[in-house]
Amino acid sequence: MSGLTNGFRYAFKGLCLAWMRGINFRIEILSVLLVLTFAWLLRFSPAEYTVLILAITLVLAAETFNTALEELCDKFQPTHDPHIEKIKDLSAAAVLITALGALCVGIAITIPHVW
């Protein structure tokens, strides 16, 4: 059982690190609160909430992986390196792709509620 407890402790520590070190993560969390409030006001169905939460989860996971990869790159190459720059750019692109996908999902779910 202590392995499970440690796993949760490490996971929550990681969430705190993502919050403290990543301005984008904080912005995304605040955006999530706004989106979920909007979804509640529009009375999304349980299925719509499920799809929305899945999209949100993917964005937050991608952002967390991006932050972890940036931390790793900075640890092993603290000075500017063109290869590290490419790695960071690709990682940021993955976050952008998931965020754009989540935006499309949000728009597709919202349109029937406002028209």
Wavefront OBJ file of the C-alpha trace (Angstrom):
o trace
v 0.000 0.000 0.000
v 2.894 2.392 0.648
v 3.863 2.150 -3.031
v 0.429 3.415 -3.988
v 0.605 6.156 -1.364
v 4.041 7.218 -2.602
v 2.787 7.215 -6.176
v -0.020 9.618 -5.299
v 2.349 11.774 -3.252
v 4.742 12.055 -6.221
v 1.858 12.790 -8.578
v 0.522 15.607 -6.385
v 4.056 16.944 -5.983
v 4.267 16.996 -9.791
v 0.980 18.899 -10.016
v 2.322 21.465 -7.567
v 5.511 21.802 -9.614
v 3.504 22.259 -12.806
v 1.459 24.966 -11.089
v 4.488 26.764 -9.596
v 6.811 26.620 -12.604
v 4.439 26.863 -15.515
v 2.540 30.057 -16.211
v 0.842 28.260 -19.109
v -0.392 25.533 -16.753
v -1.924 28.151 -14.436
v -3.571 29.915 -17.370
v -4.934 26.580 -18.611
v -6.347 25.697 -15.178
v -8.099 29.069 -14.989
v -9.408 28.502 -18.529
v -10.716 25.095 -17.465
v -12.678 26.710 -14.641
v -14.214 29.193 -17.074
v -15.020 26.486 -19.626
v -16.635 24.223 -17.024
v -18.673 27.140 -15.686
v -19.809 27.957 -19.210
v -20.676 24.275 -19.798
v -22.715 24.231 -16.592
v -24.589 27.389 -17.599
v -25.390 25.872 -20.993
v -26.477 22.617 -19.307
v -24.190 20.267 -21.190
v -25.265 16.638 -21.179
v -23.201 14.016 -19.335
v -21.828 12.803 -22.679
v -20.815 16.351 -23.616
v -19.097 16.809 -20.249
v -17.252 13.532 -20.765
v -15.894 14.585 -24.151
v -15.027 18.043 -22.845
v -13.197 16.676 -19.805
v -11.265 14.234 -21.988
v -10.133 17.106 -24.234
v -9.166 19.196 -21.200
v -7.247 16.288 -19.688
v -5.240 15.811 -22.878
v -4.221 19.477 -22.923
v -3.178 19.489 -19.265
v -1.247 16.237 -19.685
v 0.521 17.590 -22.773
v 1.424 20.783 -20.896
v 2.778 18.764 -17.983
v 4.902 16.604 -20.312
v 6.124 19.785 -22.004
v 7.159 21.282 -18.664
v 8.912 18.062 -17.646
v 10.800 17.894 -20.932
v 11.846 21.541 -20.630
v 13.105 20.912 -17.091
v 15.082 17.894 -18.292
v 16.595 19.809 -21.202
v 17.547 22.730 -18.959
v 19.175 20.363 -16.455
v 21.459 18.748 -19.012
v 22.026 21.772 -21.251
v 21.717 25.024 -19.281
v 23.119 27.144 -22.118
v 21.470 27.704 -25.479
v 21.732 24.750 -27.839
v 20.015 24.541 -31.246
v 19.093 20.866 -30.726
v 17.529 21.574 -27.341
v 15.656 24.485 -28.910
v 14.177 22.115 -31.505
v 13.153 19.649 -28.798
v 11.424 22.398 -26.820
v 9.728 23.753 -29.948
v 8.403 20.303 -30.849
v 7.148 19.763 -27.324
v 5.389 23.135 -27.359
v 3.882 22.235 -30.742
v 2.378 19.098 -29.181
v 0.668 21.272 -26.574
v -0.604 23.616 -29.273
v -2.001 20.693 -31.286
v -3.889 19.318 -28.269
v -5.142 22.792 -27.322
v -6.430 23.447 -30.843
v -8.108 20.037 -30.844
v -9.736 20.807 -27.494
v -10.899 24.159 -28.839
v -12.519 22.432 -31.824
v -14.232 19.962 -29.489
v -15.469 22.811 -27.301
v -16.825 24.743 -30.271
v -18.532 21.665 -31.728
v -20.221 20.908 -28.415
v -21.194 24.521 -27.720
v -22.680 25.498 -31.101
v -25.925 23.492 -30.709
v -26.496 25.130 -27.303
v -26.252 28.702 -28.572
v -27.989 28.377 -31.955
l 1 2 3 4 5 6 7 8 9 10 11 12 13 14 15 16 17 18 19 20 21 22 23 24 25 26 27 28 29 30 31 32 33 34 35 36 37 38 39 40 41 42 43 44 45 46 47 48 49 50 51 52 53 54 55 56 57 58 59 60 61 62 63 64 65 66 67 68 69 70 71 72 73 74 75 76 77 78 79 80 81 82 83 84 85 86 87 88 89 90 91 92 93 94 95 96 97 98 99 100 101 102 103 104 105 106 107 108 109 110 111 112 113 114 115
